[in-house]
Amino acid sequence: MLVIDFDPKMFNDIVKGEDEMRDAIAGAVLASILKVSGRAKFYAPVKTGTLKRSITPRFLSSVGAYVLGGVVGSNLKYAAMQEYGGPTSGVGKGGYITGVHYLGTAVAESKPYIAEQFKKLKFLKR
């Protein structure tokens, strides 16, 4: 799971109006989580396609009307096993799955893009 969140102290006092600021942050978060989601789907292992289809971006908000973050992940029980690897269970199995790191790779690959999205926000302190 990728979580992008902000410290409200990052914002200058004299800047755009509240609505413009919220919209700009929402746009940067949306672009970022869509990028990571797309790359995670590209790198996800495919047997039936269920894991790939389950990878979704989601907004998180917690301070008033400001969108403060986003999450990319899957709700499937085996998604973490595919990401990190681990021992299998069940009759006659007893093996080990090597992690594919589809989400970690997507995050690492997307970091420059994410940074660029937030550099565009003129009201953030540098």
C-alpha positions in Angstrom: 0.0 0.0 0.0 1.3 3.5 -0.9 0.2 6.3 1.3 0.8 9.9 0.3 0.0 12.3 3.1 0.8 15.9 4.1 1.7 17.9 7.2 -0.6 21.0 7.2 2.5 23.0 8.3 3.7 22.7 4.7 1.4 25.4 3.6 2.2 29.1 3.5 -0.2 31.4 5.2 -0.7 33.9 2.3 -1.6 31.9 -0.7 -4.4 30.9 -2.9 -7.9 30.7 -1.6 -9.0 27.7 0.3 -10.9 26.1 -2.6 -8.1 26.6 -5.1 -5.6 25.1 -2.6 -7.8 22.1 -2.0 -8.4 21.5 -5.7 -4.7 21.8 -6.5 -3.8 19.3 -3.8 -6.6 16.9 -4.9 -5.2 17.1 -8.5 -1.7 16.3 -7.4 -2.9 13.4 -5.2 -5.1 12.1 -8.0 -2.4 12.2 -10.6 0.0 10.5 -8.2 -2.2 7.7 -7.1 -3.4 7.0 -10.7 0.3 6.8 -11.8 1.2 4.4 -9.1 -2.0 2.3 -9.6 -1.3 2.0 -13.3 2.4 1.0 -12.8 1.4 -1.5 -10.1 -1.1 -3.1 -12.5 1.7 -3.3 -15.1 4.0 -5.1 -12.7 1.4 -7.3 -10.9 1.8 -11.1 -11.6 -1.1 -12.4 -13.7 -2.6 -15.9 -13.5 -6.3 -15.0 -13.7 -6.1 -11.2 -13.7 -7.9 -10.8 -10.4 -5.0 -9.2 -8.6 -4.4 -6.8 -11.4 -8.1 -5.8 -11.4 -8.2 -5.4 -7.6 -5.5 -2.7 -7.5 -7.3 0.5 -6.9 -6.5 4.1 -6.0 -8.5 5.8 -3.2 -8.5 9.3 -1.7 -8.1 9.9 2.0 -9.2 13.0 3.7 -9.2 13.9 7.3 -8.8 17.7 7.9 -11.9 19.5 6.9 -12.4 19.6 3.1 -8.7 19.1 2.3 -7.7 15.9 0.5 -4.6 15.0 2.4 -3.6 11.8 0.8 -4.3 8.8 -1.3 -3.9 5.0 -1.0 -3.1 2.4 -3.7 -3.6 -1.2 -2.9 -5.6 -4.4 -3.2 -8.2 -5.9 -0.9 -7.3 -9.5 -1.8 -6.0 -11.7 0.9 -3.1 -12.9 -1.2 -2.0 -9.5 -2.5 0.5 -9.0 0.3 1.9 -12.5 -0.3 2.4 -11.7 -3.9 4.1 -8.4 -3.0 6.4 -9.7 -0.2 6.5 -13.4 -0.6 6.1 -16.1 2.1 5.3 -19.7 2.9 2.3 -21.2 1.2 -0.2 -23.3 3.1 -2.7 -26.0 2.3 -2.7 -29.7 1.7 0.3 -30.9 -0.3 1.8 -27.4 -0.7 4.2 -26.4 1.9 6.2 -24.3 -0.6 7.3 -20.7 -0.7 6.2 -17.8 -2.9 8.9 -15.3 -3.9 7.6 -11.7 -3.7 7.1 -9.9 -6.9 7.2 -6.4 -5.3 4.8 -5.1 -7.9 3.6 -2.2 -5.7 7.1 -1.4 -4.3 8.5 -1.2 -7.9 5.6 1.0 -9.0 6.1 3.4 -6.1 9.9 3.6 -6.7 9.4 4.1 -10.4 6.7 6.8 -9.8 8.6 8.9 -7.2 10.0 11.4 -9.6 6.6 11.9 -11.2 5.0 12.3 -7.7 7.6 14.9 -6.7 6.9 16.8 -9.9 3.2 16.9 -9.2 3.8 18.5 -5.8 6.5 20.9 -7.1 3.8 22.4 -9.3 1.9 23.5 -6.2 3.2 27.0 -5.8 1.9 27.5 -2.2 4.0 24.7 -0.7 7.0 25.7 1.3 10.2 24.4 -0.2 
